[in-house]
């Protein structure tokens, strides 16, 4: 049976309580939303809960409401799709059990990545979803059982026995030394990802910008072209990366597509040398771009890895970096972050989270296209 994290249990208990408190403030919330809030900024969550307990029915603090709206905008579509998938799972979690499963998944980078794979083909993912949701539900059951057990009050030291009255000639004895405060409970060691648990992430919630959904056809075309470009040059230049080919495609789309088409045609006609020459012209552009921007991109990759955006696969992060530096404007903004990384950390984190989600949308579309 999974161990119960006392701090997480206290937050879940407060999140449960918040459903009624926020409803009284005419700002109804769902349980998974408050999971995101306490996981993203525990002090703000606790401060708002304490304020509402002492002033029930008062309006939600504006900053908190703004961030909560951002959570809904960015994760709401995923939650809606997850509910539909969970409904397809026989004997899957339901009611509050499902709400807590959703909450645990929304604050886990690993879970979000798995969810994106499920939603690529929901019907084909029902079996895997059933297994994993059941495993998470097992963790949820442990916490629900702990929630149903009243929290134990802190131990109270027994008052010391009254001292016997001293003789009149003697000074009174010093007051008894108070007992030492109880030691805080040790936090259980964090468990690594497996099918039953997920590492909790702390998504940045500062940005309330709407989350872009769906894939732009022109960008999809550029991605397919960049992917083909990369595949063709990697046989001779294995160090080439997707950010390089995507940047060249977006800068000189028609030129690249023509040379790729010519190279493919010449290769099919048996003119391997002529095809290689076409690709050499394209690689020269990659090489020039690498010489100019390669050091900055390397530094950007390290910077992004230091941000609290969760952990994703190499393919996802490579394409994320590609989207961020594929245009002159994107490269300029990235350089600004690197010039003052501390100042821009919040903005960079929010932007990276948005680009990662956008990347996963396009990856899903690309996989769908290759299976047709």
Wavefront OBJ file of the C-alpha trace (Angstrom):
o trace
v 0.000 0.000 0.000
v 1.443 3.421 -0.941
v 2.599 5.630 1.904
v 0.640 8.789 2.671
v 2.482 12.080 2.365
v 1.244 14.129 5.314
v 1.690 17.487 3.554
v -0.080 16.309 0.391
v -2.875 14.833 2.501
v -3.398 18.184 4.224
v -3.587 19.929 0.850
v -6.094 17.419 -0.530
v -8.201 17.837 2.614
v -8.159 21.609 2.065
v -8.961 21.181 -1.641
v -12.025 19.157 -0.675
v -13.074 21.883 1.744
v -12.523 24.547 -0.920
v -15.373 23.206 -3.068
v -17.887 24.499 -0.542
v -15.965 27.668 0.365
v -15.513 28.788 -3.254
v -19.138 27.990 -4.057
v -20.156 30.301 -1.218
v -18.027 32.992 -2.883
v -19.916 32.465 -6.177
v -16.777 31.035 -7.793
v -17.386 27.264 -7.996
v -14.311 25.140 -8.627
v -13.565 21.521 -9.438
v -11.284 19.362 -7.326
v -8.638 18.893 -10.042
v -8.337 22.672 -10.425
v -7.393 23.072 -6.771
v -4.901 20.200 -7.114
v -3.159 22.292 -9.778
v -3.318 25.377 -7.604
v -1.802 23.870 -4.467
v 0.805 21.979 -6.487
v 1.779 25.123 -8.383
v 1.866 27.554 -5.459
v 1.116 25.998 -2.087
v 1.569 29.204 -0.026
v -0.958 31.126 -2.146
v -3.451 28.262 -1.978
v -3.181 28.005 1.792
v -3.368 31.760 2.267
v -6.567 32.011 0.206
v -8.139 29.088 2.068
v -7.312 30.671 5.421
v -8.776 33.989 4.289
v -12.047 32.388 3.118
v -12.412 30.376 6.320
v -12.339 33.614 8.294
v -14.484 35.566 5.827
v -16.869 33.071 4.243
v -18.658 34.314 1.137
v -16.179 37.104 0.379
v -14.987 37.479 -3.256
v -12.033 35.383 -4.368
v -8.767 37.339 -4.338
v -8.266 38.750 -7.859
v -4.798 37.353 -8.435
v -5.849 33.887 -7.313
v -8.948 33.995 -9.533
v -6.816 35.021 -12.525
v -4.429 32.130 -12.046
v -7.277 29.678 -11.519
v -8.853 30.835 -14.788
v -5.502 30.183 -16.465
v -5.537 26.618 -15.143
v -9.025 26.047 -16.574
v -8.080 27.450 -19.952
v -4.914 25.413 -20.287
v -5.997 22.080 -18.810
v -9.787 22.125 -19.240
v -9.829 20.566 -22.753
v -7.545 17.734 -21.604
v -9.732 17.036 -18.582
v -12.848 16.900 -20.761
v -11.183 14.363 -23.062
v -9.912 12.358 -20.097
v -13.442 12.134 -18.672
v -14.693 10.741 -21.987
v -11.920 8.166 -22.056
v -12.500 7.173 -18.419
v -16.181 6.607 -19.197
v -15.106 3.993 -21.773
v -13.145 1.991 -19.173
v -15.212 -0.876 -17.706
v -15.389 -0.631 -13.915
v -13.177 2.459 -14.030
v -13.057 5.072 -11.253
v -16.193 7.173 -10.849
v -17.463 10.149 -8.850
v -15.007 11.618 -6.315
v -12.602 8.743 -6.929
v -12.359 9.801 -10.579
v -12.035 13.475 -9.632
v -9.015 12.695 -7.482
v -7.493 10.502 -10.203
v -7.836 13.452 -12.597
v -6.255 15.727 -10.006
v -3.216 13.487 -9.600
v -2.801 13.240 -13.383
v -3.046 16.979 -14.010
v -0.100 17.693 -11.703
v 2.168 15.029 -13.195
v 4.305 15.692 -16.279
v 4.582 11.949 -16.906
v 0.823 11.497 -16.690
v 0.170 14.363 -19.114
v 2.535 12.804 -21.636
v 0.794 9.441 -21.319
v -2.602 11.138 -21.618
v -1.564 12.735 -24.919
v -0.729 9.262 -26.264
v -4.088 7.909 -25.131
v -6.020 10.708 -26.783
v -4.223 10.100 -30.079
v -6.382 6.958 -30.415
v -8.782 6.795 -27.497
v -10.524 3.561 -28.502
v -7.249 1.699 -28.907
v -6.025 3.056 -25.551
v -8.937 1.879 -23.399
v -7.115 -1.204 -22.112
v -3.916 0.645 -21.183
v -5.938 3.506 -19.735
v -7.918 1.056 -17.617
v -4.730 -0.469 -16.188
v -3.076 2.861 -15.388
v -6.220 4.582 -14.110
v -6.808 1.598 -11.857
v -3.270 1.877 -10.491
v -3.696 5.589 -9.786
v -7.092 4.885 -8.240
v -5.323 2.550 -5.820
v -3.196 5.474 -4.649
v -6.329 7.614 -4.457
v -8.054 5.005 -2.273
v -5.191 5.195 0.208
v -5.570 8.965 0.495
v -9.363 8.801 0.665
v -9.121 6.360 3.572
v -6.714 8.741 5.297
v -9.074 11.654 4.603
v -11.931 9.817 6.278
v -9.812 9.453 9.419
v -10.095 12.612 11.542
v -6.840 14.488 11.830
v -5.255 13.863 15.214
v -4.837 16.998 17.344
v -1.254 17.810 18.334
v -0.203 16.263 21.641
v -0.693 18.523 24.637
v 1.874 18.382 27.382
v 0.427 17.638 30.825
v 0.694 20.600 33.169
v 3.422 20.168 35.782
v 2.370 19.284 39.285
v 2.150 22.345 41.522
v 5.247 22.862 43.609
v 4.941 22.585 47.360
v 4.996 25.978 49.067
v 8.577 26.749 50.032
v 9.628 27.834 53.472
v 9.084 31.506 54.064
v 12.791 32.199 54.307
v 13.637 30.631 50.954
v 13.253 32.109 47.468
v 10.530 30.536 45.311
v 11.724 27.814 42.902
v 12.160 28.710 39.214
v 9.239 27.919 36.884
v 9.309 24.456 35.322
v 11.003 24.194 31.891
v 8.348 23.778 29.157
v 8.516 20.487 27.225
v 10.233 20.679 23.801
v 7.896 21.047 20.808
v 7.078 17.780 18.984
v 9.335 17.043 16.004
v 7.669 17.427 12.588
v 6.900 14.188 10.812
v 9.526 13.239 8.233
v 8.410 13.584 4.632
v 8.325 10.204 2.864
v 10.903 9.807 0.128
v 9.601 10.679 -3.329
v 8.883 7.640 -5.451
v 10.024 7.259 -9.005
v 7.604 7.033 -11.899
v 5.955 3.695 -12.547
v 2.487 2.540 -13.439
v 1.165 3.205 -9.938
v 2.691 6.582 -9.065
v 3.699 9.749 -10.850
v 6.220 12.422 -9.910
v 4.334 15.585 -9.034
v 5.266 18.616 -11.083
v 4.752 22.289 -10.328
v 3.332 23.944 -13.418
v 3.702 27.708 -13.653
v 0.246 29.241 -13.402
v 1.069 32.904 -13.979
v -0.071 33.006 -17.621
v -3.812 33.049 -18.265
v -3.399 33.159 -22.045
v -5.817 30.854 -23.926
v -4.290 27.543 -24.906
v -4.086 27.031 -28.641
v -5.631 23.761 -29.726
v -5.557 22.084 -33.101
v -2.789 22.066 -35.677
v -2.256 24.808 -38.239
v -2.117 23.215 -41.737
v 0.775 25.416 -42.881
v 2.836 24.609 -39.808
v 2.033 20.919 -40.284
v 3.332 21.164 -43.845
v 6.529 22.847 -42.643
v 7.022 20.163 -39.988
v 6.655 17.339 -42.491
v 9.105 19.094 -44.792
v 11.596 19.682 -41.959
v 11.296 16.045 -40.871
v 11.943 14.789 -44.407
v 14.821 17.261 -44.763
v 16.377 16.015 -41.516
v 15.984 12.367 -42.509
v 17.684 12.911 -45.862
v 20.743 14.757 -44.535
v 21.329 12.696 -41.393
v 22.884 9.822 -43.333
v 25.850 12.096 -44.141
v 25.436 14.540 -41.234
v 24.098 12.622 -38.212
v 24.660 15.605 -35.907
v 21.865 17.568 -37.625
v 18.872 18.539 -35.475
v 15.223 19.357 -36.065
v 15.614 23.003 -34.964
v 18.076 23.505 -37.816
v 15.938 22.035 -40.595
v 12.739 23.635 -39.271
v 14.417 27.058 -39.158
v 15.653 26.712 -42.749
v 12.236 25.514 -43.960
v 10.400 28.428 -42.323
v 12.903 30.909 -43.733
v 13.015 29.529 -47.305
v 10.030 27.239 -47.638
v 9.698 27.134 -51.433
v 13.448 26.802 -52.020
v 13.743 23.848 -49.625
v 10.693 22.031 -50.941
v 11.904 22.363 -54.542
v 15.364 20.997 -53.730
v 13.918 18.122 -51.695
v 11.562 17.218 -54.546
v 14.438 17.406 -57.052
v 16.662 15.257 -54.827
v 13.953 12.617 -54.455
v 13.308 12.587 -58.198
v 16.990 12.337 -59.102
v 17.529 9.548 -56.608
v 14.608 7.563 -58.035
v 16.078 8.048 -61.516
v 19.407 6.606 -60.393
v 21.278 9.935 -60.365
v 22.626 9.597 -56.829
v 25.419 12.151 -57.284
v 23.070 14.809 -58.622
v 20.631 14.115 -55.756
v 23.468 14.425 -53.233
v 24.439 17.787 -54.735
v 20.897 19.094 -54.216
v 21.084 18.022 -50.576
v 24.537 19.578 -50.189
v 23.103 22.959 -51.166
v 20.469 22.565 -48.459
v 22.960 21.380 -45.859
v 25.099 24.443 -46.496
v 22.205 26.520 -45.230
v 21.939 24.308 -42.149
v 25.655 24.658 -41.543
v 25.517 28.453 -41.814
v 22.587 28.578 -39.385
v 24.407 26.286 -36.940
v 27.530 28.417 -36.990
v 25.502 31.539 -36.264
v 22.973 30.307 -33.697
v 24.217 26.908 -32.457
v 25.879 28.206 -29.258
v 22.755 30.162 -28.291
v 20.500 27.137 -28.880
v 22.771 24.961 -26.755
v 22.550 27.471 -23.908
v 18.762 27.717 -24.365
v 18.415 23.949 -24.093
v 20.274 23.977 -20.769
v 18.164 26.892 -19.539
v 14.898 25.157 -20.438
v 16.055 22.022 -18.614
v 16.481 24.139 -15.471
v 12.906 25.485 -15.595
v 10.076 23.851 -13.563
v 8.164 22.607 -16.611
v 8.222 18.876 -15.896
v 10.072 16.086 -17.652
v 9.306 15.084 -21.215
v 10.843 12.809 -23.822
v 13.825 13.880 -25.925
v 11.756 14.000 -29.115
v 9.218 16.320 -27.485
v 11.865 18.660 -26.090
v 13.850 18.725 -29.351
v 10.782 19.863 -31.256
v 9.877 22.322 -28.481
v 13.286 23.960 -28.877
v 12.725 23.900 -32.630
v 9.490 25.850 -32.355
v 11.102 28.372 -30.014
v 14.031 29.237 -32.306
v 12.594 28.597 -35.764
v 12.029 32.297 -36.487
v 14.222 35.395 -36.013
v 11.723 36.768 -33.498
v 11.817 33.548 -31.478
v 15.606 33.505 -31.455
v 15.721 37.132 -30.358
v 13.323 36.485 -27.478
v 15.272 33.411 -26.408
v 18.455 35.469 -26.345
v 16.750 38.016 -24.066
v 15.961 35.217 -21.603
v 19.580 34.080 -21.646
v 20.839 37.625 -21.118
v 18.882 37.861 -17.848
v 17.710 34.329 -16.934
v 16.574 35.142 -13.384
v 14.438 38.101 -14.411
v 12.751 36.181 -17.242
v 12.320 32.849 -15.443
v 8.571 33.221 -14.887
v 7.880 34.308 -18.470
v 10.171 31.615 -19.905
v 8.525 28.899 -17.806
v 5.027 29.894 -18.877
v 6.043 30.160 -22.526
v 7.827 26.798 -22.472
v 4.793 25.075 -20.974
v 2.610 26.478 -23.756
v 5.065 25.432 -26.469
v 5.392 21.934 -24.992
v 1.617 21.472 -25.170
v 1.575 22.830 -28.707
v 4.401 20.461 -29.610
v 2.469 17.484 -28.273
v -0.539 18.534 -30.386
v 1.571 18.514 -33.539
v 3.239 15.244 -32.595
v -0.185 13.661 -32.305
v -1.166 15.015 -35.728
v 2.088 13.807 -37.287
v 1.607 10.311 -35.876
v -1.957 10.263 -37.162
v -0.757 11.267 -40.629
v 1.816 8.474 -40.744
v -0.749 5.808 -39.846
v -3.267 6.752 -42.539
l 1 2 3 4 5 6 7 8 9 10 11 12 13 14 15 16 17 18 19 20 21 22 23 24 25 26 27 28 29 30 31 32 33 34 35 36 37 38 39 40 41 42 43 44 45 46 47 48 49 50 51 52 53 54 55 56 57 58 59 60 61 62 63 64 65 66 67 68 69 70 71 72 73 74 75 76 77 78 79 80 81 82 83 84 85 86 87 88 89 90 91 92 93 94 95 96 97 98 99 100 101 102 103 104 105 106 107 108 109 110 111 112 113 114 115 116 117 118 119 120 121 122 123 124 125 126 127 128 129 130 131 132 133 134 135 136 137 138 139 140 141 142 143 144 145 146 147 148 149 150 151 152 153 154 155 156 157 158 159 160 161 162 163 164 165 166 167 168 169 170 171 172 173 174 175 176 177 178 179 180 181 182 183 184 185 186 187 188 189 190 191 192 193 194 195 196 197 198 199 200 201 202 203 204 205 206 207 208 209 210 211 212 213 214 215 216 217 218 219 220 221 222 223 224 225 226 227 228 229 230 231 232 233 234 235 236 237 238 239 240 241 242 243 244 245 246 247 248 249 250 251 252 253 254 255 256 257 258 259 260 261 262 263 264 265 266 267 268 269 270 271 272 273 274 275 276 277 278 279 280 281 282 283 284 285 286 287 288 289 290 291 292 293 294 295 296 297 298 299 300 301 302 303 304 305 306 307 308 309 310 311 312 313 314 315 316 317 318 319 320 321 322 323 324 325 326 327 328 329 330 331 332 333 334 335 336 337 338 339 340 341 342 343 344 345 346 347 348 349 350 351 352 353 354 355 356 357 358 359 360 361 362 363 364 365 366 367 368 369 370 371 372
